[in-house]
Amino acid sequence: MRRSIFVVLLLSVLIAISGCSGVFSETYVSKKPHESDTTAASTKQQYAASYPEIYTALTVLVGKIETDGVIVLSNINEQVGRSYLEAACKNLTSMDPMGAYAVADIRFDLGTNAGRLAAAVHIDYSKNITELSSVKTVRTVNQAEEIIGQALERAAESVAVRVEQYEQINFDDLVRRYADLNPASVMEIPQVSVSVYPNNGVSRLVELSFTYENSAKELMKMKSKVESVFTAAELYVKDSASSQNKLQLLYAFLMERFDYELRSSSTPTYALLHEGVGDSRAFACVFAAMCKQAELECRAISGTKDGKAWYWNRVVINNRVYYIDLIDAEKTGKLQLRTSSEMGGYHWDKNL
């Protein structure tokens, strides 16, 4: 019924413009039935004199999340116009990133506009207006990391990014790397499901779906409590003049909070700072973030220790590089600064 009303209204508009009636023939190109939940339709008019221009006009409509539009065809007869439109509608859902990602159904009706052939186009979307409006566009996959990270920080269920120069990347590694670098803001590393639209092409849209063990509300509560601890750590070393003193104070601040239980948790930062539970990754990533906050040059290193996956810290003090294994420090009760030659049994990529 809604589609019929649209055609009748468009006929009225075109008749008023052209002064004559137009007979519309109907063609459907559809992926699957769908009831659109975008905002009310608005009619936009574009002009096209070739297949590429028709295809571009359709991508403009989808890019603006329009449900309805008019394409006036110049120097194209009805048979050729219909053929071009059918191919463009089909290709839109298989070649264009937004079309492949969001278009559920696209169809057109042919008629006349001021004596010229015109197509009334109607588009139904598989995503709602909020989802479509939230899609960001970046040039490279590396630039998408910040957008993905922001989604992780708010424990979002999904995030979609259009990448103009797409390349294959391990998004599980990207998510884990971002969480390692931002332990104060990412409370849980979710399971990641990746969908890429379309299957081929230079420009593609990537949708990541996240599955968490904890609810977003619970994770946000944890994040608030974790941020309070990081603020306390910053104040704890505020008046320290030397890097050496800051390092010693941060070590004491972290290691004297609990008699730690050494095991992993799905919420590593919160578990470490509020429950006294942590593994080498949690210790190294949290300590690196606290050092960075205190303007110390420190980062977490991942590798192996005696053949087992392990994390520790690399810190620069007075232009000299040292390594710290906080798990060993937890056992001995003493901060040990080791040189590279003293890291027997540890293996890592020293170029990183």
C-alpha positions as CSV (number, residue, x, y, z in Angstrom):
1,M,0.0,0.0,0.0
2,R,2.8,2.5,1.0
3,R,4.5,1.8,-2.4
4,S,1.4,2.4,-4.3
5,I,0.8,5.7,-2.6
6,F,4.3,6.7,-3.4
7,V,3.9,6.0,-7.1
8,V,0.6,7.9,-7.2
9,L,2.1,10.9,-5.5
10,L,5.1,10.8,-7.8
11,L,2.8,10.5,-10.9
12,S,1.0,13.6,-9.7
13,V,4.3,15.5,-9.4
14,L,5.6,14.4,-12.8
15,I,2.3,15.1,-14.5
16,A,2.2,18.6,-13.0
17,I,5.8,19.2,-14.2
18,S,5.4,17.7,-17.7
19,G,1.8,18.5,-18.4
20,C,1.2,15.0,-19.6
21,S,0.6,11.6,-18.1
22,G,3.3,9.0,-17.8
23,V,2.8,5.2,-17.8
24,F,5.1,3.5,-15.2
25,S,6.4,0.0,-15.8
26,E,7.6,-1.8,-12.6
27,T,10.8,-3.6,-12.0
28,Y,12.1,-5.2,-8.8
29,V,15.6,-6.0,-7.8
30,S,15.5,-7.4,-4.3
31,K,17.8,-9.1,-1.8
32,K,15.1,-10.0,0.7
33,P,11.8,-8.7,1.9
34,H,12.2,-6.0,4.6
35,E,10.1,-3.4,6.3
36,S,12.1,-0.2,6.4
37,D,12.5,1.5,9.7
38,T,14.3,4.6,8.4
39,T,12.8,8.1,8.7
40,A,10.0,9.4,6.4
41,A,10.9,9.4,2.7
42,S,12.1,12.5,1.0
43,T,12.2,12.8,-2.8
44,K,15.5,13.9,-4.4
45,Q,16.1,14.5,-8.1
46,Q,19.3,13.6,-10.0
47,Y,20.3,13.4,-13.6
48,A,22.1,10.6,-15.5
49,A,23.1,10.1,-19.1
50,S,24.9,6.8,-18.8
51,Y,25.1,3.6,-16.7
52,P,28.0,4.9,-14.5
53,E,26.0,8.1,-13.8
54,I,22.9,6.0,-12.9
55,Y,25.0,3.8,-10.5
56,T,26.5,6.9,-8.9
57,A,23.1,8.5,-8.5
58,L,22.0,5.3,-6.6
59,T,25.1,5.4,-4.4
60,V,24.3,9.1,-3.5
61,L,20.8,8.1,-2.4
62,V,22.2,5.3,-0.2
63,G,25.0,7.5,1.1
64,K,22.4,10.1,2.2
65,I,20.2,7.3,3.6
66,E,17.3,8.4,1.3
67,T,14.4,6.0,0.9
68,D,13.0,7.6,-2.3
69,G,14.5,9.6,-5.2
70,V,14.0,10.5,-8.9
71,I,16.7,9.9,-11.5
72,V,16.0,11.8,-14.8
73,L,17.5,9.9,-17.7
74,S,19.0,12.0,-20.6
75,N,19.6,10.6,-24.1
76,I,18.6,7.1,-23.0
77,N,15.6,5.3,-24.4
78,E,13.3,3.3,-22.1
79,Q,14.7,-0.2,-23.0
80,V,18.3,0.9,-22.4
81,G,17.3,2.8,-19.3
82,R,15.5,-0.1,-17.8
83,S,18.5,-2.4,-18.5
84,Y,20.9,0.1,-16.9
85,L,18.7,0.6,-13.9
86,E,18.3,-3.2,-13.4
87,A,22.1,-3.7,-13.5
88,A,22.8,-0.7,-11.3
89,C,20.3,-1.8,-8.6
90,K,21.8,-5.3,-8.6
91,N,25.4,-4.1,-8.5
92,L,24.6,-1.6,-5.8
93,T,23.9,-4.4,-3.4
94,S,26.9,-6.5,-4.4
95,M,29.6,-3.9,-5.1
96,D,29.0,-0.7,-3.1
97,P,30.0,-0.9,0.6
98,M,26.9,0.8,2.0
99,G,24.7,-0.9,-0.5
100,A,26.0,-4.3,0.4
101,Y,25.8,-3.5,4.1
102,A,22.5,-1.8,4.4
103,V,20.2,-2.1,1.4
104,A,17.6,-4.8,1.8
105,D,15.4,-4.0,-1.2
106,I,15.7,-1.5,-4.1
107,R,13.1,-1.1,-6.9
108,F,12.2,1.5,-9.5
109,D,9.3,2.7,-11.7
110,L,9.8,4.3,-15.1
111,G,7.8,7.3,-16.3
112,T,8.4,10.8,-17.7
113,N,9.5,14.1,-16.2
114,A,9.0,17.2,-18.4
115,G,8.9,14.9,-21.4
116,R,12.1,13.0,-20.4
117,L,12.4,9.5,-19.2
118,A,12.7,9.3,-15.4
119,A,12.9,6.6,-12.7
120,A,11.3,6.8,-9.4
121,V,13.5,4.8,-7.0
122,H,12.5,3.3,-3.7
123,I,15.0,1.8,-1.2
124,D,14.4,-0.3,1.9
125,Y,17.2,-0.7,4.5
126,S,18.1,-3.6,6.7
127,K,19.6,-1.2,9.3
128,N,17.8,1.5,11.2
129,I,18.7,5.2,10.8
130,T,20.8,5.3,14.0
131,E,23.0,2.4,12.8
132,L,23.4,3.9,9.4
133,S,24.2,7.4,10.7
134,S,26.8,6.0,13.0
135,V,29.0,4.6,10.2
136,K,32.3,6.4,10.0
137,T,34.6,6.6,6.9
138,V,38.4,6.4,7.2
139,R,41.1,6.0,4.6
140,T,43.0,3.0,6.0
141,V,42.3,0.1,8.4
142,N,44.9,1.5,10.9
143,Q,42.8,4.7,11.1
144,A,39.7,2.5,11.9
145,E,41.5,1.4,15.1
146,E,40.5,4.5,17.0
147,I,36.8,4.2,16.1
148,I,36.9,0.5,17.1
149,G,38.6,1.4,20.3
150,Q,36.0,3.9,21.2
151,A,33.3,1.2,20.7
152,L,35.3,-1.1,23.0
153,E,35.6,1.6,25.7
154,R,31.8,2.0,25.9
155,A,31.2,-1.8,25.6
156,A,29.2,-1.4,22.4
157,E,27.7,-4.5,20.8
158,S,29.0,-3.6,17.4
159,V,30.7,-0.9,15.3
160,A,30.8,-0.3,11.5
161,V,33.5,1.5,9.7
162,R,33.9,2.2,5.9
163,V,37.5,1.9,4.9
164,E,38.4,3.5,1.6
165,Q,41.7,1.5,1.2
166,Y,40.8,-1.8,2.7
167,E,43.4,-4.5,3.5
168,Q,43.2,-7.8,5.2
169,I,43.9,-7.5,9.0
170,N,43.4,-9.7,12.0
171,F,40.7,-7.8,13.9
172,D,41.1,-10.0,17.0
173,D,44.7,-8.9,17.3
174,L,43.6,-5.2,16.7
175,V,41.1,-5.5,19.6
176,R,43.5,-7.2,21.9
177,R,46.2,-4.7,21.1
178,Y,43.9,-1.7,21.8
179,A,42.8,-3.3,25.1
180,D,46.5,-3.9,26.1
181,L,47.3,-0.2,25.5
182,N,44.2,1.1,27.2
183,P,43.6,-1.0,30.3
184,A,42.0,1.8,32.2
185,S,39.2,2.2,29.6
186,V,38.6,-1.2,28.1
187,M,37.3,-3.5,30.8
188,E,36.8,-6.7,28.9
189,I,38.1,-8.1,25.6
190,P,35.0,-9.4,23.8
191,Q,34.7,-12.2,21.4
192,V,34.8,-10.6,17.9
193,S,32.8,-11.5,14.8
194,V,33.8,-9.7,11.6
195,S,31.7,-9.1,8.5
196,V,33.1,-7.3,5.4
197,Y,30.9,-5.6,2.7
198,P,31.3,-6.3,-0.2
199,N,33.4,-9.5,-0.5
200,N,35.8,-7.8,-3.0
201,G,36.9,-4.3,-3.8
202,V,39.2,-1.5,-2.7
203,S,36.6,0.3,-0.6
204,R,34.8,-1.9,1.9
205,L,32.7,-1.6,5.0
206,V,33.7,-3.6,8.1
207,E,31.2,-4.5,10.8
208,L,32.6,-5.9,14.1
209,S,30.1,-7.5,16.5
210,F,31.2,-8.0,20.1
211,T,30.1,-10.6,22.6
212,Y,30.8,-9.9,26.3
213,E,30.6,-12.0,29.5
214,N,29.4,-8.9,31.4
215,S,26.7,-6.4,30.6
216,A,27.6,-2.9,29.3
217,K,26.1,-1.5,32.5
218,E,28.3,-3.7,34.7
219,L,31.4,-2.9,32.6
220,M,30.8,0.9,32.9
221,K,30.5,0.6,36.6
222,M,33.9,-1.3,36.7
223,K,35.4,1.4,34.4
224,S,34.4,4.2,36.8
225,K,36.0,2.4,39.8
226,V,39.1,1.6,37.8
227,E,39.4,5.3,36.7
228,S,39.3,6.3,40.4
229,V,42.3,4.1,41.1
230,F,44.3,5.5,38.2
231,T,43.5,9.0,39.5
232,A,44.8,8.0,42.9
233,A,48.0,6.6,41.3
234,E,48.6,9.9,39.5
235,L,48.2,11.8,42.7
236,Y,50.5,9.4,44.5
237,V,53.5,10.3,42.3
238,K,52.5,13.9,41.6
239,D,55.3,15.5,43.7
240,S,58.1,13.1,42.7
241,A,60.9,14.8,40.8
242,S,62.8,11.9,39.4
243,S,61.8,9.1,37.1
244,Q,63.4,6.6,39.4
245,N,61.3,7.8,42.4
246,K,58.1,7.7,40.3
247,L,58.8,4.2,39.2
248,Q,59.4,3.0,42.8
249,L,56.3,4.8,44.0
250,L,54.1,3.3,41.3
251,Y,55.5,-0.1,41.9
252,A,54.7,0.2,45.6
253,F,51.2,1.7,44.9
254,L,50.3,-1.3,42.7
255,M,52.0,-4.2,44.4
256,E,51.0,-3.3,48.0
257,R,47.3,-3.2,47.3
258,F,46.7,-6.9,47.7
259,D,48.4,-10.2,48.4
260,Y,47.6,-11.1,44.8
261,E,46.1,-14.3,43.5
262,L,47.8,-15.1,40.2
263,R,45.2,-16.1,37.7
264,S,43.4,-14.7,34.6
265,S,40.1,-12.9,34.6
266,S,37.7,-11.8,31.9
267,T,37.9,-8.2,33.3
268,P,41.7,-8.1,34.0
269,T,42.1,-4.4,35.0
270,Y,39.1,-4.4,37.4
271,A,40.0,-7.8,38.8
272,L,43.6,-6.7,39.4
273,L,42.8,-3.3,41.1
274,H,39.7,-4.3,43.0
275,E,39.8,-8.0,43.6
276,G,43.6,-8.7,43.8
277,V,43.4,-11.2,40.9
278,G,45.7,-11.0,37.9
279,D,48.1,-12.6,35.5
280,S,51.2,-11.3,33.8
281,R,49.2,-9.5,31.1
282,A,47.1,-7.6,33.7
283,F,50.1,-6.6,35.7
284,A,52.2,-5.4,32.7
285,C,49.4,-3.6,31.0
286,V,48.2,-1.8,34.1
287,F,51.7,-0.8,35.2
288,A,52.6,0.5,31.7
289,A,49.4,2.6,31.7
290,M,50.1,4.1,35.1
291,C,53.7,4.8,34.1
292,K,52.6,6.6,31.0
293,Q,50.1,8.6,33.0
294,A,53.1,9.7,35.2
295,E,55.0,10.6,32.0
296,L,57.4,7.7,32.3
297,E,58.6,5.8,29.2
298,C,57.2,2.3,29.8
299,R,55.3,-0.3,27.8
300,A,54.1,-3.8,28.1
301,I,56.0,-6.5,26.2
302,S,54.5,-9.8,25.1
303,G,56.5,-12.9,24.4
304,T,57.4,-16.1,26.1
305,K,59.1,-17.0,29.4
306,D,60.5,-20.5,29.6
307,G,58.3,-21.4,26.6
308,K,55.1,-20.0,28.1
309,A,53.2,-17.0,26.8
310,W,54.1,-14.1,29.1
311,Y,54.0,-10.3,29.6
312,W,56.5,-8.0,31.3
313,N,57.5,-4.3,31.1
314,R,60.2,-2.3,29.2
315,V,61.1,0.9,31.0
316,V,63.5,3.7,30.2
317,I,65.2,5.4,33.1
318,N,67.9,8.0,32.6
319,N,68.2,6.9,28.9
320,R,68.9,3.3,29.9
321,V,66.5,0.4,29.0
322,Y,65.4,-2.0,31.8
323,Y,62.9,-4.8,32.0
324,I,60.6,-5.6,34.9
325,D,58.6,-8.8,35.5
326,L,56.0,-7.8,38.1
327,I,55.1,-11.4,38.7
328,D,58.6,-12.1,39.9
329,A,58.5,-8.9,41.9
330,E,55.3,-10.1,43.5
331,K,57.0,-13.3,44.6
332,T,60.2,-11.7,45.9
333,G,58.7,-8.4,47.2
334,K,61.4,-6.4,45.4
335,L,61.4,-4.3,42.3
336,Q,64.1,-5.7,40.0
337,L,65.4,-3.7,37.0
338,R,67.0,-6.0,34.5
339,T,69.1,-5.3,31.5
340,S,68.6,-7.2,28.3
341,S,71.5,-9.6,29.1
342,E,69.8,-10.5,32.4
343,M,66.6,-11.6,30.6
344,G,67.5,-15.3,30.3
345,G,64.5,-17.5,29.4
346,Y,62.5,-14.6,28.0
347,H,62.0,-14.3,24.2
348,W,60.3,-11.5,22.3
349,D,60.6,-9.4,19.1
350,K,63.3,-6.9,20.1
351,N,62.5,-4.8,17.0
352,L,59.1,-3.8,18.5
